[in-house]
Amino acid sequence: MDVSKKIKLVRVEQGLSSGELADKAGIHINTLSRIENGANNNTSADTLYKIAEALDISFDWLMDEDQGYPPPERVEKKREKSKRQGVRN
């Protein structure tokens, strides 16, 4: 899964608008829009790192196109929550 799809998928899952994520990441909304639409292939690592941090996802997962959805940290958090609630996976 490519970077643009991952960003949009996680943003929507978290209930954030493009403007909210852009503000949270400290980037311009037009930049985020171009990234999500795949129109910006020269995005700096710094910008992608800011987005990953704002979405609370790992930069490594975001950049690895071979890793699908959900991010590994989400799966781990879900397992931990299930264990606390006494639910088996």
Sequence and secondary structure as in RCSB ss.txt:
>XXXX:A:sequence
MDVSKKIKLVRVEQGLSSGELADKAGIHINTLSRIENGANNNTSADTLYKIAEALDISFDWLMDEDQGYPPPERV
EKKREKSKRQGVRN
>XXXX:A:secstr
  HHHHHHHHHHHTT  HHHHHHHHTS HHHHHHHHTT  TT  HHHHHHHHHHHT  HHHHH TT  SS HHHH
HHHHHHHHHHT   
